[in-house]
Amino acid sequence: MKRISLVRTTQALGVATALVLTGAVLTPAAHASEPDPGPSSSSIVPSTASTGVRTQRVGPACLTFHYTFDAGPTDPQIGETVTYTMQLANNSEVDSSRSTIVFRVDGLLDDSTWAPASLRASTGEVTVAGDTIAWTGPLDAGEDVVLRFTGVWDGAGDGLAFPRVESYGYVR
């Protein structure tokens, strides 16, 4: 008996669910994908809250993007420099010529300052507009981009230094 699993990521929650088909036969072109959002919209999944890990699956090419955010040290003291790291990965088997991630750092600013001049990307182009960071560039299958910047911890906020990811994925 042949078992085939399809994984689908929901747009609303970024949660992966699996469908197991027993005894089914799929053609080589079969794959999971998001519904077509229409000709005038992009294939970027909007995000209203940052959980630190999200996955996106788009279109007929089955591109899968995943992002993570980290800060170190994990328990900073007041006045200590903190390094923030955002990583976007192309977890699919398909190259992406136009990938992007856009996020805001206002969720960090109640606990930390940030130094826009410290922002570096391992590849591609990164821009800053106010408290918004945008990265664009190609990501081949299995590759990732790492964005790093620093700030000084002041501990005045809620103690949860997370960015707000506004969009990420492939731009048509």
C-alpha positions as CSV (number, residue, x, y, z in Angstrom):
1,M,0.0,0.0,0.0
2,K,1.4,3.4,-1.0
3,R,1.0,6.4,1.3
4,I,1.4,9.9,0.0
5,S,1.5,13.0,2.2
6,L,0.7,16.5,1.1
7,V,1.6,19.4,3.3
8,R,-0.4,22.6,3.1
9,T,0.3,25.8,5.0
10,T,-2.7,28.0,5.8
11,Q,-2.5,31.7,5.0
12,A,-4.4,32.8,8.1
13,L,-2.2,31.1,10.7
14,G,0.9,29.8,9.0
15,V,0.1,26.4,10.4
16,A,1.1,23.3,8.5
17,T,-1.5,20.5,8.1
18,A,-1.0,17.2,6.5
19,L,-3.3,15.1,4.3
20,V,-2.4,11.5,4.0
21,L,-3.7,9.7,0.9
22,T,-3.6,5.9,1.1
23,G,-3.6,4.1,-2.2
24,A,-3.9,7.3,-4.2
25,V,-2.0,7.9,-7.3
26,L,-0.8,11.5,-8.0
27,T,0.8,12.8,-11.2
28,P,4.3,14.1,-10.9
29,A,3.0,17.7,-11.3
30,A,0.7,17.4,-8.2
31,H,1.6,19.6,-5.3
32,A,0.1,21.7,-2.5
33,S,-0.4,25.4,-3.1
34,E,-2.3,28.4,-2.0
35,P,-5.3,29.6,-3.9
36,D,-4.5,32.1,-6.6
37,P,-5.0,35.6,-5.0
38,G,-5.9,37.2,-8.3
39,P,-4.0,39.0,-11.0
40,S,-3.4,42.3,-9.2
41,S,-2.1,41.0,-5.8
42,S,1.2,39.5,-4.8
43,S,1.8,36.0,-3.4
44,I,3.1,37.4,-0.1
45,V,1.4,36.2,3.0
46,P,0.6,39.1,5.3
47,S,1.3,38.7,8.9
48,T,-0.4,40.5,11.8
49,A,1.7,38.9,14.6
50,S,5.2,37.6,14.8
51,T,5.5,34.2,16.3
52,G,9.2,33.9,15.3
53,V,8.5,31.0,12.9
54,R,6.2,31.1,9.9
55,T,6.0,29.2,6.7
56,Q,4.6,30.2,3.3
57,R,3.7,28.1,0.3
58,V,2.8,29.8,-3.0
59,G,1.7,29.1,-6.5
60,P,2.5,26.4,-9.0
61,A,6.2,26.5,-8.3
62,C,5.7,25.4,-4.7
63,L,8.0,27.9,-3.2
64,T,8.2,27.5,0.6
65,F,9.6,30.4,2.7
66,H,10.4,30.2,6.4
67,Y,11.6,33.0,8.8
68,T,13.1,33.0,12.2
69,F,14.0,35.8,14.6
70,D,16.5,35.6,17.4
71,A,18.1,38.0,19.9
72,G,21.3,37.4,21.9
73,P,22.0,37.4,24.7
74,T,18.7,35.8,25.6
75,D,18.5,37.5,29.0
76,P,20.2,40.9,28.5
77,Q,21.0,43.3,31.4
78,I,20.2,47.0,31.2
79,G,22.8,48.8,29.1
80,E,24.0,45.6,27.4
81,T,24.3,45.4,23.6
82,V,21.9,43.0,22.0
83,T,22.4,41.4,18.5
84,Y,19.1,40.8,16.6
85,T,19.0,38.3,13.8
86,M,16.3,37.7,11.2
87,Q,16.7,34.8,8.9
88,L,14.6,34.1,5.8
89,A,15.0,30.7,4.1
90,N,13.8,29.3,0.8
91,N,13.0,25.7,2.0
92,S,11.7,24.6,-1.4
93,E,13.3,22.8,-4.3
94,V,12.7,25.8,-6.6
95,D,14.9,28.9,-6.9
96,S,13.3,32.3,-6.2
97,S,14.5,35.2,-8.2
98,R,12.6,37.9,-6.3
99,S,12.3,37.1,-2.6
100,T,11.4,39.6,0.1
101,I,10.8,40.1,3.8
102,V,9.5,43.4,5.4
103,F,9.3,43.8,9.1
104,R,9.0,46.6,11.7
105,V,11.2,46.9,14.8
106,D,8.7,48.9,16.8
107,G,8.1,45.8,18.9
108,L,11.7,46.0,20.0
109,L,11.7,49.6,20.8
110,D,9.9,49.4,24.1
111,D,12.8,47.4,25.5
112,S,15.8,48.3,23.4
113,T,17.2,51.0,21.1
114,W,18.4,49.9,17.7
115,A,21.2,51.2,15.5
116,P,20.1,51.3,11.8
117,A,23.7,51.8,10.8
118,S,24.5,48.4,12.2
119,L,22.1,46.6,9.8
120,R,23.8,44.0,7.5
121,A,22.4,41.4,5.2
122,S,24.4,38.3,4.1
123,T,23.1,38.8,0.5
124,G,20.6,40.9,-1.5
125,E,19.6,44.5,-0.8
126,V,18.4,45.8,2.6
127,T,16.7,49.2,3.1
128,V,15.5,51.1,6.2
129,A,12.5,53.5,6.3
130,G,11.9,54.7,9.8
131,D,11.4,51.6,11.9
132,T,10.7,49.3,8.9
133,I,13.4,47.0,7.4
134,A,12.9,45.6,3.9
135,W,15.1,43.0,2.2
136,T,14.9,41.9,-1.4
137,G,17.0,39.6,-3.4
138,P,17.2,36.1,-5.0
139,L,17.1,33.0,-2.8
140,D,18.0,29.7,-4.5
141,A,16.5,26.5,-3.3
142,G,17.8,25.7,0.2
143,E,19.5,29.0,0.7
144,D,18.8,31.7,3.2
145,V,19.6,35.3,4.0
146,V,20.6,36.6,7.4
147,L,19.9,40.1,8.5
148,R,21.7,41.3,11.7
149,F,21.6,44.6,13.7
150,T,22.3,45.7,17.2
151,G,20.6,47.7,19.9
152,V,21.1,48.6,23.6
153,W,18.8,47.0,26.1
154,D,17.0,49.4,28.4
155,G,14.4,46.9,29.8
156,A,11.7,49.6,30.0
157,G,9.0,47.5,28.1
158,D,7.4,44.1,28.3
159,G,10.6,42.2,27.9
160,L,9.5,40.7,24.6
161,A,11.6,42.0,21.8
162,F,10.0,40.7,18.7
163,P,9.6,42.4,15.3
164,R,6.3,42.6,13.4
165,V,6.7,40.9,10.1
166,E,4.4,42.6,7.6
167,S,5.2,40.4,4.6
168,Y,7.5,37.9,3.2
169,G,7.9,35.5,0.3
170,Y,8.0,35.8,-3.5
171,V,7.1,39.1,-5.2
172,R,5.5,38.8,-8.7
